[in-house]
Amino acid sequence: MLLLRIFLAVAILAGVGVIVVSQVVLKPQIEEIAKTRDDNKIGWDKELSRANGLAKKLAATEKDLNATKARLEEALGKVTELTGKFENEQKRAIGLQQTLDKAKSDLKTAQDDLAAYTGTGFKPEDIKGLSADLKSKIQEVEGLRDEGKLLAEKLRKAVIRIEQLTSTKDVDPVVPEKVRGKVLVVDPKWNFLILDIGEKQDLPQNGVLLVSRDGTLIAKVRIMSVQKDRSIANIMPGWKLKDVMEGDAVVPY
């Protein structure tokens, strides 16, 4: 029983010792930990409040930035529109200046023409009469020119005929360089051809022509009979290089 009391007393003393130790040693540490926790809580609340403030400021700044961007895009669109209008007006101004310059040039020409007309001493009715006379004279000159061409051609033919009649040599009649024709009919048995050219092309009787195909010489022929727009030719001996065919071209020798 005494031993039990001793153990109980020791236990009580041990408990008292633990309480004393906890109050003397642990209490300051616990109080320090609690103070640190409270300080950290206060700091956290301050930082959280500051972060919330910064987030609000960031949202407001972003909103202002978007609004500024929208205004900038609108202003850029207006600048582009104004630039296009300016370029159009500039082109229009250039066109008007060119029109004005042409009008000035036309006016200067008209003034010069008027001065030249005034200097002639003629009246408008006189000019009309002169214009009619000029047209009449031009028609007369053109008529004389055509008549001269006909006379020149007749003279040329007469000279050729005289040379043929007076020459002691066997001279072939001259075929005009302009003559161009084709073979219409071929008689291989008698070696004569019918051509699509005649008196209209000034083709002379006994004139000599060459027959060709694709640039190759086929034969040489002599005109035996001439009609208005047809002629008959014979293939000259020794000059049939290939068989003549319908459609072959004929040109002066």
KEKE-3310 file (N, C-alpha, C; in steps of 0.2 Angstrom, whole numbers, plus 5000, padded with zeros to 4 digits):
npx = (5004:5009:5019:5012:5006:5018:5022:5011:5013:5024:5020:5011:5020:5028:5018:5016:5028:5029:5019:5024:5035:5029:5023:5033:5044:5038:5027:5031:5036:5025:5017:5025:5025:5011:5010:5018:5010:4999:5004:5008:4996:4990:4999:4997:4983:4985:4993:4984:4973:4980:4983:4971:4967:4977:4972:4960:4964:4971:4961:4954:4963:4965:4953:4952:4963:4957:4947:4954:4961:4950:4946:4958:4958:4946:4950:4960:4953:4946:4956:4961:4950:4949:4961:4959:4949:4956:4966:4958:4952:4964:4967:4956:4958:4970:4965:4956:4965:4972:4962:4959:4971:4971:4960:4965:4975:4967:4960:4970:4974:4962:4961:4973:4969:4958:4964:4973:4963:4956:4966:4966:4957:4945:4927:4915:4906:4913:4923:4915:4912:4925:4928:4919:4924:4937:4934:4928:4939:4948:4941:4941:4955:4958:4950:4957:4969:4966:4962:4975:4982:4975:4978:4992:4994:4988:4998:5009:5005:5004:5017:5024:5017:5022:5035:5035:5030:5040:5052:5066:5069:5065:5054:5047:5030:5028:5023:5013:5019:5010:5002:4993:4988:4977:4977:4963:4958:4965:4972:4980:4983:4984:4992:4987:4981:4968:4966:4963:4964:4964:4960:4956:4967:4976:4983:4994:4993:5002:5011:5022:5021:5025:5022:5018:5020:5017:5029:5037:5044:5034:5030:5033:5023:5014:5004:4990:4977:4967:4954:4940:4941:4947:4959:4969:4982:4997:5008:5025:5037:5048:5048:5040:5041:5034:5018:5005:4993:4976:4973:4986:4998:5000:5012:5021:5034)
npy = (4994:5006:5007:5009:5021:5028:5026:5033:5046:5049:5049:5059:5070:5069:5072:5085:5090:5089:5098:5110:5111:5112:5124:5133:5130:5126:5135:5148:5145:5140:5151:5160:5153:5154:5168:5170:5163:5171:5183:5179:5177:5189:5195:5188:5191:5204:5203:5196:5205:5215:5208:5206:5219:5223:5214:5219:5232:5227:5222:5233:5241:5232:5233:5247:5247:5238:5247:5258:5251:5249:5261:5266:5257:5261:5275:5272:5266:5277:5285:5278:5278:5292:5294:5287:5295:5306:5303:5300:5312:5319:5313:5317:5330:5331:5326:5336:5346:5342:5342:5356:5361:5355:5362:5375:5374:5370:5382:5391:5386:5388:5402:5405:5399:5407:5420:5418:5415:5427:5435:5432:5439:5435:5432:5422:5417:5418:5408:5396:5396:5394:5382:5373:5375:5370:5356:5353:5355:5345:5334:5335:5334:5321:5314:5317:5311:5297:5296:5298:5287:5277:5281:5280:5266:5261:5267:5259:5247:5249:5252:5240:5232:5238:5235:5222:5220:5227:5221:5211:5200:5185:5188:5186:5191:5204:5199:5206:5210:5209:5199:5185:5168:5153:5135:5129:5119:5103:5095:5082:5074:5082:5092:5104:5119:5126:5142:5154:5167:5182:5194:5204:5205:5210:5200:5195:5188:5174:5176:5170:5159:5153:5137:5132:5123:5123:5131:5124:5122:5117:5117:5126:5137:5143:5156:5154:5158:5171:5176:5186:5183:5171:5160:5150:5139:5131:5118:5121:5113:5102:5107:5102:5097:5090:5082:5093:5099:5103:5118:5122:5135:5150:5161:5176:5173)
npz = (5000:5004:4994:4983:4986:4985:4971:4966:4971:4964:4951:4951:4954:4943:4933:4937:4935:4921:4918:4923:4915:4902:4904:4906:4897:4884:4882:4878:4866:4859:4859:4851:4839:4837:4835:4824:4815:4815:4810:4798:4792:4792:4783:4772:4769:4766:4754:4746:4745:4739:4727:4722:4719:4710:4699:4696:4692:4681:4673:4670:4663:4652:4646:4643:4634:4624:4620:4615:4605:4596:4593:4586:4575:4569:4566:4558:4547:4543:4539:4528:4519:4517:4511:4499:4493:4492:4482:4472:4469:4466:4454:4447:4447:4439:4427:4424:4423:4411:4402:4402:4397:4384:4380:4380:4370:4359:4358:4355:4343:4335:4336:4329:4316:4314:4313:4302:4292:4292:4287:4274:4268:4262:4262:4271:4262:4251:4253:4253:4239:4234:4239:4233:4220:4221:4224:4212:4203:4208:4205:4191:4189:4194:4184:4173:4176:4176:4163:4158:4162:4155:4142:4143:4144:4132:4124:4128:4124:4110:4107:4110:4100:4089:4090:4088:4075:4068:4071:4066:4072:4080:4092:4108:4113:4125:4141:4154:4170:4180:4178:4183:4185:4183:4179:4170:4162:4156:4142:4140:4129:4117:4122:4126:4135:4145:4152:4165:4162:4152:4139:4148:4157:4150:4142:4130:4113:4108:4119:4132:4145:4162:4170:4186:4202:4218:4219:4211:4195:4181:4168:4151:4142:4127:4123:4112:4109:4113:4123:4131:4146:4146:4140:4128:4128:4122:4126:4126:4115:4123:4135:4144:4160:4170:4172:4168:4179:4183:4191:4193:4194:4184:4178:4172:4160)
capx = (5000:5014:5022:5007:5006:5024:5021:5006:5016:5029:5016:5009:5026:5030:5013:5017:5034:5027:5015:5029:5040:5025:5022:5040:5048:5034:5022:5034:5037:5019:5015:5029:5022:5004:5011:5020:5004:4994:5008:5008:4989:4989:5003:4993:4977:4987:4995:4978:4970:4984:4983:4964:4967:4980:4968:4955:4967:4973:4955:4952:4968:4964:4947:4954:4967:4953:4943:4959:4962:4944:4946:4963:4956:4941:4953:4964:4948:4944:4962:4961:4945:4951:4967:4956:4946:4961:4969:4953:4952:4970:4967:4951:4962:4975:4961:4953:4971:4974:4956:4960:4977:4969:4955:4969:4978:4962:4958:4975:4974:4956:4963:4978:4966:4954:4969:4975:4957:4955:4971:4965:4952:4939:4922:4913:4902:4918:4926:4911:4913:4931:4928:4916:4928:4942:4932:4927:4946:4951:4938:4944:4962:4957:4948:4963:4974:4963:4963:4982:4984:4973:4983:4999:4993:4987:5004:5013:5003:5006:5025:5025:5015:5026:5041:5034:5029:5046:5058:5068:5071:5059:5054:5040:5027:5029:5017:5013:5021:5005:4997:4993:4982:4977:4975:4956:4957:4971:4971:4987:4984:4986:4996:4985:4978:4963:4968:4957:4966:4963:4961:4956:4973:4981:4987:4995:4993:5009:5015:5025:5020:5027:5017:5022:5015:5021:5035:5042:5042:5031:5031:5032:5017:5013:4996:4988:4971:4965:4947:4939:4943:4950:4964:4971:4989:5000:5014:5031:5041:5054:5047:5035:5045:5030:5012:5001:4986:4971:4974:4993:4998:5004:5015:5025:5041)
capy = (5000:5011:5007:5011:5028:5031:5027:5038:5052:5050:5050:5066:5074:5069:5076:5092:5092:5090:5105:5115:5111:5115:5131:5137:5130:5126:5140:5153:5143:5140:5158:5162:5150:5157:5175:5170:5161:5177:5188:5177:5177:5196:5197:5184:5195:5210:5201:5194:5211:5219:5205:5208:5226:5222:5211:5224:5237:5224:5221:5240:5242:5228:5236:5253:5245:5236:5253:5262:5248:5249:5268:5266:5254:5266:5280:5269:5265:5284:5288:5274:5281:5299:5293:5285:5301:5311:5300:5301:5320:5321:5310:5321:5337:5330:5325:5343:5351:5340:5345:5363:5362:5354:5367:5381:5372:5371:5389:5394:5384:5391:5409:5405:5398:5413:5425:5416:5416:5435:5438:5431:5444:5432:5431:5415:5415:5416:5402:5391:5395:5392:5375:5370:5375:5366:5350:5352:5354:5339:5329:5335:5331:5313:5311:5317:5306:5290:5296:5297:5280:5273:5282:5277:5259:5260:5268:5254:5241:5251:5251:5233:5229:5241:5232:5215:5221:5230:5218:5206:5194:5181:5191:5184:5197:5205:5198:5211:5207:5208:5193:5179:5164:5146:5131:5127:5112:5101:5090:5079:5071:5087:5096:5111:5120:5132:5146:5158:5174:5184:5201:5209:5205:5212:5194:5195:5182:5171:5177:5164:5159:5147:5134:5130:5120:5123:5134:5120:5123:5111:5117:5132:5137:5149:5158:5153:5161:5175:5179:5191:5181:5165:5159:5143:5139:5125:5117:5121:5107:5101:5111:5098:5094:5086:5082:5098:5098:5108:5122:5124:5142:5152:5167:5178:5170)
capz = (5000:5004:4988:4978:4987:4982:4964:4964:4972:4959:4945:4952:4953:4936:4930:4939:4931:4914:4917:4924:4909:4897:4905:4906:4890:4878:4881:4874:4859:4856:4858:4846:4833:4836:4833:4817:4811:4814:4806:4791:4790:4791:4777:4766:4768:4763:4748:4743:4744:4734:4721:4719:4717:4703:4695:4694:4688:4674:4669:4668:4658:4646:4643:4640:4628:4618:4617:4611:4598:4592:4590:4582:4569:4566:4564:4552:4542:4540:4535:4522:4515:4515:4506:4493:4491:4490:4476:4466:4468:4463:4447:4444:4446:4434:4421:4423:4420:4404:4398:4402:4393:4378:4378:4378:4364:4354:4357:4352:4336:4332:4335:4323:4310:4312:4310:4295:4288:4292:4283:4267:4265:4260:4266:4272:4256:4246:4255:4251:4232:4232:4241:4227:4214:4222:4223:4205:4200:4210:4201:4184:4189:4194:4178:4168:4178:4174:4156:4156:4163:4149:4136:4144:4143:4125:4121:4129:4120:4103:4106:4110:4094:4083:4090:4086:4068:4064:4073:4062:4076:4083:4099:4111:4115:4133:4146:4160:4176:4185:4176:4187:4183:4185:4174:4171:4159:4153:4137:4140:4122:4113:4126:4127:4142:4145:4157:4168:4161:4145:4137:4154:4161:4145:4140:4123:4110:4108:4125:4135:4153:4165:4174:4192:4207:4225:4218:4206:4188:4178:4160:4148:4137:4123:4122:4105:4108:4119:4124:4136:4152:4145:4134:4126:4127:4120:4130:4121:4115:4127:4141:4149:4165:4174:4169:4171:4182:4185:4197:4193:4193:4178:4179:4166:4159)
cpx = (5004:5018:5018:5006:5012:5024:5016:5009:5021:5026:5014:5014:5028:5025:5014:5023:5033:5023:5019:5033:5036:5024:5028:5043:5043:5029:5025:5035:5030:5016:5019:5026:5015:5005:5014:5015:5000:4998:5007:5001:4987:4993:4999:4987:4979:4989:4989:4974:4973:4983:4976:4964:4971:4976:4963:4958:4969:4967:4953:4957:4967:4958:4948:4959:4963:4949:4948:4961:4956:4944:4952:4961:4951:4945:4957:4959:4947:4950:4963:4956:4946:4957:4964:4953:4951:4965:4964:4952:4958:4970:4962:4954:4966:4971:4958:4959:4972:4968:4957:4966:4975:4964:4959:4972:4973:4960:4963:4975:4968:4958:4968:4974:4961:4958:4971:4969:4956:4960:4970:4961:4946:4934:4919:4910:4908:4922:4922:4912:4920:4932:4925:4920:4934:4940:4931:4934:4949:4948:4940:4951:4962:4955:4954:4968:4972:4964:4970:4984:4981:4977:4990:4999:4992:4994:5009:5012:5005:5013:5027:5023:5019:5033:5041:5033:5036:5052:5059:5069:5064:5058:5047:5037:5028:5023:5018:5015:5016:5001:4999:4987:4983:4975:4968:4955:4964:4969:4978:4988:4987:4990:4994:4981:4973:4965:4962:4959:4965:4964:4960:4962:4979:4986:4988:4995:5001:5014:5017:5024:5023:5022:5021:5017:5020:5028:5040:5039:5040:5032:5031:5027:5017:5006:4995:4982:4969:4958:4946:4942:4945:4955:4966:4979:4992:5007:5020:5035:5047:5054:5042:5039:5041:5023:5008:4995:4982:4973:4981:4993:5002:5006:5019:5031:5046)
cpy = (5006:5012:5010:5019:5032:5032:5032:5045:5054:5052:5057:5071:5075:5073:5084:5095:5094:5097:5111:5117:5114:5122:5136:5136:5130:5132:5146:5151:5143:5147:5161:5160:5153:5164:5175:5168:5168:5182:5186:5178:5185:5198:5194:5188:5201:5209:5200:5200:5215:5215:5206:5215:5226:5219:5215:5230:5234:5224:5228:5242:5239:5231:5243:5252:5243:5242:5257:5258:5249:5256:5269:5263:5258:5272:5278:5269:5272:5287:5284:5277:5288:5299:5291:5291:5306:5309:5301:5308:5322:5319:5315:5328:5336:5330:5332:5347:5349:5343:5352:5365:5361:5359:5374:5380:5373:5378:5392:5392:5387:5399:5410:5404:5404:5419:5424:5417:5424:5438:5437:5436:5442:5432:5424:5413:5413:5410:5396:5390:5392:5384:5371:5370:5370:5358:5348:5351:5348:5333:5329:5332:5323:5310:5311:5312:5299:5290:5295:5290:5276:5274:5279:5269:5257:5262:5262:5248:5242:5250:5244:5230:5232:5237:5225:5215:5223:5226:5212:5199:5191:5183:5189:5191:5197:5203:5202:5207:5205:5202:5187:5175:5157:5142:5128:5120:5110:5095:5087:5076:5076:5092:5103:5112:5126:5136:5151:5166:5176:5191:5206:5209:5207:5206:5194:5188:5180:5173:5170:5165:5153:5144:5131:5127:5120:5126:5130:5121:5116:5111:5125:5132:5143:5150:5158:5157:5165:5177:5184:5189:5174:5165:5152:5144:5132:5124:5117:5115:5107:5104:5108:5094:5089:5086:5088:5096:5104:5111:5124:5131:5144:5159:5169:5174:5175)
cpz = (5000:4998:4983:4979:4984:4975:4962:4965:4967:4953:4946:4951:4946:4932:4931:4935:4924:4913:4918:4918:4903:4897:4904:4900:4884:4877:4877:4867:4855:4855:4852:4839:4831:4833:4826:4813:4810:4810:4799:4788:4788:4784:4771:4764:4764:4755:4743:4741:4738:4727:4718:4716:4710:4698:4692:4690:4681:4670:4666:4662:4652:4642:4640:4634:4622:4615:4613:4605:4594:4589:4585:4575:4565:4563:4557:4546:4538:4536:4528:4517:4513:4510:4499:4489:4488:4483:4470:4464:4464:4455:4443:4442:4440:4427:4419:4420:4413:4400:4397:4397:4386:4375:4376:4371:4358:4352:4353:4344:4332:4331:4329:4317:4309:4310:4303:4290:4287:4287:4276:4264:4262:4265:4267:4265:4250:4247:4252:4243:4230:4234:4235:4221:4215:4221:4215:4201:4201:4206:4193:4184:4189:4188:4173:4170:4176:4166:4154:4157:4157:4143:4136:4142:4136:4121:4122:4125:4112:4102:4106:4103:4088:4084:4087:4078:4064:4066:4068:4065:4079:4090:4102:4113:4123:4136:4152:4166:4181:4184:4180:4186:4185:4179:4175:4168:4156:4148:4136:4133:4118:4116:4125:4133:4141:4152:4159:4167:4154:4144:4143:4158:4156:4142:4132:4119:4108:4114:4128:4143:4155:4170:4180:4197:4213:4224:4214:4199:4185:4171:4158:4143:4134:4122:4114:4104:4114:4118:4130:4143:4152:4140:4134:4125:4126:4124:4125:4121:4119:4134:4146:4154:4169:4170:4172:4173:4183:4191:4198:4191:4187:4179:4172:4166:4160)
residu = (MET:LEU:LEU:LEU:ARG:ILE:PHE:LEU:ALA:VAL:ALA:ILE:LEU:ALA:GLY:VAL:GLY:VAL:ILE:VAL:VAL:SER:GLN:VAL:VAL:LEU:LYS:PRO:GLN:ILE:GLU:GLU:ILE:ALA:LYS:THR:ARG:ASP:ASP:ASN:LYS:ILE:GLY:TRP:ASP:LYS:GLU:LEU:SER:ARG:ALA:ASN:GLY:LEU:ALA:LYS:LYS:LEU:ALA:ALA:THR:GLU:LYS:ASP:LEU:ASN:ALA:THR:LYS:ALA:ARG:LEU:GLU:GLU:ALA:LEU:GLY:LYS:VAL:THR:GLU:LEU:THR:GLY:LYS:PHE:GLU:ASN:GLU:GLN:LYS:ARG:ALA:ILE:GLY:LEU:GLN:GLN:THR:LEU:ASP:LYS:ALA:LYS:SER:ASP:LEU:LYS:THR:ALA:GLN:ASP:ASP:LEU:ALA:ALA:TYR:THR:GLY:THR:GLY:PHE:LYS:PRO:GLU:ASP:ILE:LYS:GLY:LEU:SER:ALA:ASP:LEU:LYS:SER:LYS:ILE:GLN:GLU:VAL:GLU:GLY:LEU:ARG:ASP:GLU:GLY:LYS:LEU:LEU:ALA:GLU:LYS:LEU:ARG:LYS:ALA:VAL:ILE:ARG:ILE:GLU:GLN:LEU:THR:SER:THR:LYS:ASP:VAL:ASP:PRO:VAL:VAL:PRO:GLU:LYS:VAL:ARG:GLY:LYS:VAL:LEU:VAL:VAL:ASP:PRO:LYS:TRP:ASN:PHE:LEU:ILE:LEU:ASP:ILE:GLY:GLU:LYS:GLN:ASP:LEU:PRO:GLN:ASN:GLY:VAL:LEU:LEU:VAL:SER:ARG:ASP:GLY:THR:LEU:ILE:ALA:LYS:VAL:ARG:ILE:MET:SER:VAL:GLN:LYS:ASP:ARG:SER:ILE:ALA:ASN:ILE:MET:PRO:GLY:TRP:LYS:LEU:LYS:ASP:VAL:MET:GLU:GLY:ASP:ALA:VAL:VAL:PRO:TYR)
# end
